[in-house]
Amino acid sequence: MHQHTRMRRFGVLIAAGGLAVSGLVALPSTAAPPTKPNPVACDNRNNNTYPKLLDCVSGDGAFEHLEAFQAIADEHGSRAEGTPGYQASVDYVIDVMEDAGWDAEAVPFDYEGTNSVVEQLTPVQATYSHYVAEGSGEGDVTAAVSGVDLALDPPRASTSGCEAADFDGFTPGDIALVQRGTCAFGLKAENAEAAGASAVLIMNQCDTPDRCGPLNPTLVPSVVTIPVVGLTYADGEALAQDGSTAHVQVDYVIKESLNVIAELPGRNDNNVVMAGAHLDSVEEGAGINDNGSGSAGLLEVAQKLGNHKPQNTLRFAFWGAEEIGLIGSTEWVADQSQEELDRIALYLNFDMIGSPNYYLGVYDANESTFPAPAGVPIPEGSVAIERTFESFYTLAGEPYDDSQFSGRSDYQAFIANDIPSGGLFTGAEGVKTDEQAAIWGGTAGDWFDPCYHQACDDLGNVSMHALDVNVDSVAFAVLTFAYSTESVNGVKGKKVPGNFRIPAPAGPEGTFAT
């Protein structure tokens, strides 16, 4: 049924545009929806036009890959970096890409990682998921936990740890438990270390629904020498109990991981179109929306393009260690010579494209809604990528909006090297507004992904409509640039076959404008 709905949409749009395309016709409202082509035919034919490719790719096809990722997580506990579940995900992706006719390999990289533990010993025993703060020191500590000026009752307006006076009466050697709020994480950690804390636990604030979950703090530019980790509000509340003791350990070690890089050679091997998604999940679970959805979308498109001979070489990347700091993509780009980087025409990033309470977002390269953060470059040509995605949504009759061009995903290393970039995003811990619910449906007041970085990010945590639309959007953009990147970097290619009329962008909905 879902596939049929998608096909009906494209059939009506193409017919309305005056294009005669075999197999895609306008349907009266009472007509039975058309059937999809035989999957074997889709896998075996050359899907070298927009109608052929869009006819074959589907959210249902991507969902089959999500089921495989869920099975891997069920067997291994998660698909997080450094786990057997991540290795199994790498093996699965390589098998799928090679079976589809792509050249695929696991490319190793080294990085400085951490071995870390947060265990409560009394008055309850529990092991807590956590993030090691960027800039944390090392150490292995077992001690009493002392809460510092915590605000556990609503509205939880916290200044915990922001002033040295907050630590008056603090017992040196204790583990300091501070709460998010008011000042920088680094200042809280510096004040704690100055007061003699042996480690610092920073709990989330929970003054709003989007600030209750796992906290991933950054201390830089502050400098401390003791372990500092971030926790959920609920875990911090448990550690705040009278008589609480804990074991906190942070050790820095050199680790090895893998990216998967797959290529479909083109006639012009000096003009490479890259698309990527991170393959790892957080430790809490399967990571189906974050970021199984982006990986599955690429796998679905790759399977339907395996028999195509593109004008430009296509390269798909499945990145490791994204969830712990964009490491896989950063290391891969750093390993490339300038000559190799110059071959890359553009990079497309797909990080969360099926959020259950979604909006349809495009990276805002022209800054029409979101100014880019200080220090985040927007390479020339990125606006043309944004317009390509916007034209697809306009063609599909889907409302869309801007998503900040923030550099907070795997495209960061590419834009830092002046490679034009763009991508899609359906939302994470941001809260959906009434206006957005009226446009895209869903629930106002909830996160776009209510299971963001949580164990419930499983097969039930995906909008099939968003996934279906965005798999088509991925396919549309990849095919467009497989033929020509002239609009992005000036390199002429070929026109996509067929008299396919692409509309100008309708414009973003502007729901983030204020």
C-alpha positions in Angstrom: 0.0 0.0 0.0 2.8 2.4 0.9 4.6 1.7 -2.4 1.4 2.3 -4.3 0.8 5.6 -2.6 4.3 6.8 -3.7 3.8 5.6 -7.2 0.4 7.4 -7.5 2.1 10.6 -6.4 4.8 10.5 -9.1 2.4 9.3 -11.8 0.1 12.3 -11.3 2.9 14.8 -11.1 4.7 13.6 -14.3 1.5 13.4 -16.3 0.5 16.9 -15.0 3.8 18.2 -16.2 3.0 17.1 -19.8 5.4 14.3 -19.9 4.6 11.0 -21.5 6.4 8.4 -19.5 5.7 4.7 -19.9 4.3 3.1 -16.8 3.5 6.4 -15.0 0.1 7.8 -15.8 -2.4 10.0 -14.1 -5.0 7.9 -12.2 -8.6 8.7 -11.5 -9.4 8.7 -7.8 -11.2 5.4 -8.0 -8.6 3.6 -10.1 -6.5 0.8 -8.5 -3.0 2.0 -7.8 -0.4 0.8 -10.2 1.9 -2.1 -9.2 5.6 -1.7 -8.8 7.9 -3.2 -11.5 9.2 -6.7 -10.7 12.0 -6.4 -8.2 14.2 -8.6 -10.3 13.7 -6.3 -13.2 14.6 -3.3 -11.1 17.8 -4.9 -9.9 18.9 -6.1 -13.3 18.0 -3.3 -15.7 19.9 0.0 -16.2 17.9 2.5 -14.2 19.4 5.4 -16.1 16.5 7.9 -16.1 14.5 9.6 -13.4 11.3 7.7 -14.1 13.1 4.3 -14.1 15.1 5.0 -10.9 12.2 6.6 -9.0 10.0 3.8 -10.1 12.3 1.3 -8.4 13.6 2.8 -5.2 11.3 2.7 -2.3 11.0 3.1 1.5 10.0 -0.5 1.7 13.3 -1.5 0.0 15.2 0.6 2.5 13.2 -0.8 5.4 14.5 -4.3 4.5 18.0 -3.0 5.3 16.7 -1.5 8.6 15.4 -4.9 9.5 18.9 -6.3 8.9 20.4 -3.6 11.1 17.8 -4.4 13.8 18.7 -8.1 13.7 22.4 -7.2 14.1 21.6 -5.1 17.1 19.3 -7.8 18.6 22.2 -10.3 18.3 25.0 -8.0 19.6 23.2 -5.5 21.8 23.9 -2.4 19.6 25.7 -1.3 16.5 28.0 1.2 18.3 31.6 1.9 17.4 34.0 -0.7 18.7 31.3 -3.4 19.2 30.8 -6.7 17.3 27.5 -5.1 16.2 29.4 -2.4 14.3 31.7 -5.0 12.7 28.6 -7.0 11.6 27.1 -3.8 10.1 30.3 -3.3 8.1 30.2 -6.8 6.8 26.5 -6.5 5.9 27.1 -3.2 3.9 30.1 -4.7 2.0 28.0 -7.8 1.1 25.1 -5.7 -0.2 27.3 -3.2 -2.1 29.3 -6.0 -3.8 26.2 -8.0 -4.7 24.8 -4.8 -6.3 27.9 -4.5 -8.5 29.9 -1.9 -6.6 33.6 -2.1 -5.6 33.5 -2.0 -1.8 36.1 -2.3 0.9 36.6 -1.7 4.6 39.1 1.1 5.1 40.8 1.1 8.5 41.6 4.2 10.6 43.1 4.8 14.0 41.8 7.3 16.5 42.3 8.2 20.2 39.4 6.7 22.0 38.4 6.1 25.5 37.6 3.2 27.8 35.2 4.5 30.4 32.9 3.3 33.1 30.3 5.0 35.3 28.9 2.7 38.0 26.8 3.6 41.1 27.8 1.4 44.0 25.4 2.6 46.8 22.6 3.0 47.8 21.7 1.2 44.5 23.9 -0.6 42.1 23.7 0.4 38.5 25.9 1.0 35.4 25.1 4.1 33.4 25.4 5.0 29.8 27.4 8.2 29.4 29.5 10.4 27.2 33.1 11.2 28.0 33.4 15.0 27.8 35.5 16.4 25.0 38.6 17.7 26.9 38.1 15.3 29.9 41.2 14.1 31.8 42.0 10.5 32.7 41.6 8.6 36.0 40.1 5.7 37.9 38.1 6.9 40.9 35.9 5.2 43.5 34.5 7.8 46.0 31.4 9.4 47.5 29.2 11.5 45.2 28.5 15.0 46.3 25.8 17.0 44.6 26.7 20.6 44.0 23.8 23.2 44.2 21.5 20.9 42.2 18.0 22.0 41.2 15.9 18.8 41.1 12.5 20.4 41.5 10.7 22.1 38.6 11.5 24.5 37.0 15.1 23.3 37.6 16.7 26.7 36.9 20.2 25.6 37.6 23.4 27.5 38.2 25.1 24.4 39.6 28.9 24.6 39.6 29.1 28.0 38.0 30.7 29.8 40.9 33.5 28.7 43.3 31.2 29.4 46.2 28.9 26.5 45.0 31.6 24.2 46.3 31.8 25.6 49.8 31.9 22.6 52.2 32.8 20.2 49.4 34.9 17.3 50.6 38.1 17.0 48.6 38.4 13.6 46.9 34.6 13.3 46.4 33.1 12.9 42.9 31.3 16.2 42.1 27.8 15.9 40.6 26.8 19.1 38.8 23.9 20.0 36.7 23.6 21.6 33.2 22.6 25.2 33.2 23.6 28.9 33.0 27.4 28.6 32.4 29.8 26.6 30.2 30.5 22.9 31.1 34.2 23.7 31.1 33.7 26.3 33.9 31.8 23.8 36.0 34.6 21.3 35.6 37.3 23.8 36.4 35.5 24.9 39.6 35.1 21.3 40.6 38.7 20.4 40.1 39.8 23.6 42.0 37.6 22.4 44.9 39.5 19.1 45.0 37.0 16.9 43.1 38.4 13.5 41.9 35.9 13.3 39.0 33.0 15.3 37.6 29.6 13.9 36.6 27.5 16.5 34.6 23.8 15.6 34.6 21.3 17.0 32.1 19.0 19.8 33.4 15.5 18.6 32.3 14.1 22.1 32.5 12.6 21.4 29.0 11.7 18.0 27.5 14.7 18.2 25.0 17.2 18.6 27.9 16.5 15.4 29.9 18.4 12.8 27.8 22.0 11.8 27.5 24.4 14.8 27.8 27.5 15.0 25.6 29.5 17.9 27.1 32.4 19.8 25.6 34.9 21.4 28.0 37.2 23.0 25.4 38.7 25.5 25.7 38.8 24.8 29.4 41.5 22.4 30.6 41.1 19.8 33.4 43.0 16.7 34.4 40.3 14.7 36.1 37.6 12.5 34.5 34.5 14.4 33.3 31.4 12.6 31.9 27.9 13.6 30.9 24.7 11.8 32.0 21.0 11.8 31.6 18.9 13.8 34.1 17.4 10.6 35.5 20.8 8.9 36.1 22.0 12.1 37.8 19.0 12.1 40.0 19.8 8.6 41.1 23.4 9.5 41.9 22.2 12.5 43.9 20.7 10.2 46.6 22.1 10.4 50.1 24.9 8.0 50.7 25.7 7.7 47.0 29.1 6.3 46.0 30.4 5.6 42.5 33.2 4.2 40.3 34.2 6.5 37.5 37.0 5.6 35.0 38.3 7.3 31.9 41.3 6.0 30.0 42.6 7.2 26.6 43.7 4.5 24.2 44.5 4.1 20.5 41.7 2.3 18.8 41.1 1.0 15.2 37.9 1.1 13.3 36.6 0.9 9.8 34.8 3.0 7.1 33.2 1.3 4.2 34.0 3.0 0.8 32.2 1.7 -2.3 32.6 3.0 -5.9 30.7 2.7 -9.2 33.3 3.8 -11.8 32.2 6.5 -14.2 33.4 7.6 -17.6 35.0 10.7 -15.9 37.0 9.2 -13.0 38.4 12.7 -12.2 35.0 14.0 -11.2 33.7 12.0 -8.2 30.3 12.4 -6.7 30.3 11.3 -3.0 27.4 10.5 -0.8 27.7 9.3 2.8 26.0 8.3 6.0 27.3 7.2 9.3 26.9 3.5 10.0 27.5 3.4 13.8 24.7 3.7 16.4 25.0 5.0 20.0 25.6 2.3 22.6 22.0 2.4 23.8 20.5 0.4 21.0 20.0 -0.4 17.3 20.2 3.2 15.9 17.5 2.6 13.3 16.7 6.2 12.5 20.1 7.5 13.7 21.5 6.5 11.4 20.3 3.2 10.0 17.9 5.4 7.9 20.6 7.2 6.0 22.7 4.0 5.5 19.6 2.1 4.4 18.7 4.9 1.9 22.1 4.7 0.3 22.0 0.9 0.1 18.6 1.0 -1.6 19.8 3.5 -4.1 23.0 1.6 -4.7 21.2 -1.6 -5.4 19.1 0.1 -8.1 22.1 1.8 -9.7 24.4 -1.2 -9.9 23.9 -1.8 -13.6 24.3 1.9 -14.5 27.4 3.3 -16.1 27.5 6.8 -14.7 29.2 9.8 -16.4 30.9 10.7 -13.1 32.3 8.1 -10.7 30.0 7.5 -7.8 31.4 6.9 -4.3 29.3 5.9 -1.3 30.8 6.1 2.2 29.5 4.5 5.3 31.3 6.2 8.2 32.5 4.8 11.5 32.8 6.5 14.8 30.5 9.4 14.0 28.7 9.2 17.3 31.9 9.8 19.2 33.0 12.9 17.3 32.8 12.6 13.4 35.9 10.6 13.5 35.6 8.2 10.6 34.9 10.9 8.0 37.5 13.3 9.4 40.2 10.6 9.4 39.3 9.5 5.8 39.5 13.0 4.5 42.7 13.7 6.3 44.3 10.6 4.7 43.5 11.9 1.1 46.1 13.8 -0.8 45.2 17.2 -2.2 45.1 15.7 -5.7 42.5 13.1 -4.4 40.4 15.8 -2.7 40.4 17.8 -5.9 38.8 14.9 -7.7 35.7 15.1 -5.4 33.1 17.3 -7.1 30.7 17.3 -4.1 29.6 15.4 -1.0 26.0 14.6 0.0 25.2 13.7 3.6 22.3 11.7 4.9 22.1 11.6 8.7 18.6 10.8 10.0 16.1 10.8 7.1 13.2 8.9 8.7 12.4 10.6 12.0 9.0 9.4 13.3 7.8 13.0 14.1 9.6 14.3 11.1 9.9 17.5 9.1 11.5 17.4 5.7 14.7 19.4 6.0 17.4 20.5 3.5 20.8 21.9 4.6 20.5 25.7 4.4 23.5 26.5 2.2 22.1 29.8 1.1 21.4 30.8 4.8 17.9 31.9 3.9 16.8 30.8 7.4 19.8 29.9 9.4 23.1 31.8 9.4 25.9 29.3 9.5 27.7 29.2 12.9 30.9 31.1 13.2 33.8 29.2 11.7 31.6 26.9 9.5 32.4 27.6 5.8 29.9 27.1 3.0 31.8 26.1 -0.1 30.8 27.6 -3.4 28.5 25.2 -5.2 26.7 24.1 -2.0 23.7 26.3 -2.9 23.2 24.4 -6.1 23.0 21.1 -4.1 20.4 22.7 -1.8 18.3 23.7 -4.8 18.5 20.2 -6.3 16.9 18.7 -3.2 14.4 21.5 -3.0 13.4 21.0 -6.7 12.8 17.3 -5.9 10.5 18.1 -3.0 8.7 20.6 -5.2 8.3 17.9 -7.9 7.0 15.5 -5.3 4.5 18.0 -3.9 6.1 17.7 -0.5 6.6 20.8 1.8 10.1 21.3 3.0 12.1 23.6 5.3 15.6 24.6 6.0 18.0 22.8 8.3 21.0 24.7 9.6 24.2 24.2 7.7 26.0 23.6 11.0 28.8 21.2 10.1 27.6 18.9 12.9 27.7 15.7 10.9 30.1 14.0 8.5 30.1 16.7 5.9 32.2 18.9 8.3 35.5 17.5 7.0 34.5 18.1 3.4 33.4 21.7 3.8 36.6 22.3 5.8 38.4 21.3 2.6 36.2 23.5 0.4 34.2 20.6 -1.1 30.6 21.7 -1.9 28.2 19.8 0.3 24.5 19.4 1.1 22.1 16.9 2.6 18.8 16.0 4.2 17.6 15.9 7.8 14.3 15.0 9.4 15.0 16.2 13.0 16.4 14.9 16.2 15.8 16.3 19.7 14.3 19.6 18.5 10.6 20.1 19.5 8.0 20.2 16.8 5.8 23.3 16.8 2.0 23.6 16.2 2.8 25.2 12.8 5.0 22.3 11.8 2.5 19.7 13.0 -0.1 21.4 10.8 2.2 21.0 7.8 3.8 17.6 8.2 1.5 16.0 10.7 2.8 14.4 13.9 2.7 15.7 17.4 3.4 19.2 18.4 5.5 19.5 21.6 7.3 16.2 21.0 10.8 15.8 19.7 11.1 15.2 15.9 12.7 11.9 17.0 11.3 11.0 20.5 13.8 8.1 20.7 16.9 10.1 19.7 20.0 8.4 21.2 17.8 6.0 23.2 17.2 2.3 23.3 13.8 2.8 21.7 15.4 3.9 18.4 14.2 0.6 16.8 12.1 -0.5 13.9 9.1 1.3 15.4 10.9 4.6 15.4 10.7 5.4 11.7 8.2 7.4 9.6 7.7 5.3 6.5 6.4 8.3 4.6 9.5 10.4 5.4 11.8 7.4 4.6 10.0 6.8 1.3 10.1 10.4 0.2 13.7 10.8 1.2 14.9 7.6 -0.5 13.5 9.1 -3.7 15.2 12.4 -2.9 18.5 10.6 -2.4 18.1 8.8 -5.7 17.1 12.0 -7.5 20.1 13.9 -6.4 22.6 11.0 -6.9 21.3 10.5 -10.5 21.4 14.2 -11.3 25.0 14.6 -10.3 26.0 11.2 -11.7 25.3 12.8 -15.1 26.5 16.3 -14.5 28.0 18.5 -11.7 28.1 21.6 -13.9 25.8 23.5 -11.5 28.1 22.8 -8.6 31.7 22.9 -9.8 31.4 23.8 -13.5 32.4 20.4 -14.8 30.1 19.6 -17.8 28.7 16.2 -18.1 25.6 14.9 -19.9 21.9 15.6 -19.6 19.9 12.9 -17.9 18.0 11.1 -20.6 14.4 11.9 -21.2 12.3 15.0 -21.4 11.9 15.3 -17.6 10.9 18.7 -16.5 12.4 19.7 -13.1 10.6 22.6 -11.4 12.2 25.5 -9.7 12.1 25.2 -5.9 8.8 26.2 -4.3 10.7 27.7 -1.3 11.0 26.5 2.3 8.0 26.7 4.7 9.9 29.1 6.9 8.7 27.5 10.2 12.2 28.1 11.8 12.4 31.7 10.6 11.7 33.2 14.0 
